[in-house]
Amino acid sequence: MTLIQAIIIAIIQGSTEQFPISSLGHAAIVPAILHWPLDLHGEMFLPLLVMLHLGTCIALLVFFWRDWVALFTGAAGRHGVTIQMDSIRILALLIVATIPAVLIGGLFEHAIRSLFGTARYAAVFLTLNGVMLLLVDRMRAGLLPASNRSLASLGFGEALVIGLFQCLAFFPGLSRSGACIVGGLLRGLSHENSARFAFLMAQPVILAATVLEALKLRHAPPQPEQMHMAIIASIVAAVVALVCTGILMRYFRDHEDWALRPFGWYCIVAGVAAFAYLSF
């Protein structure tokens, strides 16, 4: 892998991890279309994968640090009893929502990606991701509950359902953030609150995945040039992810009525085009 290739992959990771268009799907499709001889599951790619996830996680922590401070200081009782109870509840909801990803990911992630990890499968699932986004956005016209609920009003069963939606991202091409946002919308959250819950929930999941991947490096220590390239790529991914998170949160705040439609149409067009190109 060249430095230019690593930077391109970092830009893809930093943007598509935040936008509901599947980072894993793009990571499978783009190198295949560009005919890059990269093994995304190989030992040579592992240091880059670890650092890209670390960069994305740091970007989310930087963007949402005020939310975490408010939650933990609130839970400690510094802002009154009502806020304390709401803060404790939200933290508990986040824990419940991460349980499915930990259990299902640990048991089935490797098998799912082994079966569906090719670029053509990713193109199919990317198309389905677009259909999912469009369908749920249209359902908001009157079939879904009102979108003015707060995060603290969620039930633990509802948080578990959102966590189950997150597990769709084990299929390359289905977006983790998109699936979580869809899960939140189905429970009556706004686009902004759905995205906020999705990104807060993502941070411990991404951090845990980074630690697990980093442990694999014990068996194949990276060369210095690999680490230098991975560090540069992680910085690029972090900057792109930080910018894209800010853009997305503002966008959701200003476009509540049709926020997912552009992403849905993009996924359908990109998925169909990629599948046709890779097939013929």
Sequence and secondary structure as in RCSB ss.txt:
>XXXX:A:sequence
MTLIQAIIIAIIQGSTEQFPISSLGHAAIVPAILHWPLDLHGEMFLPLLVMLHLGTCIALLVFFWRDWVALFTGA
AGRHGVTIQMDSIRILALLIVATIPAVLIGGLFEHAIRSLFGTARYAAVFLTLNGVMLLLVDRMRAGLLPASNRS
LASLGFGEALVIGLFQCLAFFPGLSRSGACIVGGLLRGLSHENSARFAFLMAQPVILAATVLEALKLRHAPPQPE
QMHMAIIASIVAAVVALVCTGILMRYFRDHEDWALRPFGWYCIVAGVAAFAYLSF
>XXXX:A:secstr
  HHHHHHHHHHHHHHTTTTS HHHHHHHHHHHTT    TTSTTTHHHHHHHHHHHHHHHHHHTHHHHHHHHHHH
TTTT HHHHHHHHHHHHHHHHHHHHHHHHHHHHHHHHHHHH SHHHHHHHHHHHHHHHHHHHHHTTTTS  S   
GGG  HHHHHHHHHHHGGGGSTTS HHHHHHHHHHHTT  HHHHHHHHHHHHHHHHHHHHHHHHHHTTSS   HH
HHHHHHHHHHHHHHHHHHHHHHHHHHHHH TTTTTHHHHHHHHHHHHHHHHHHH 
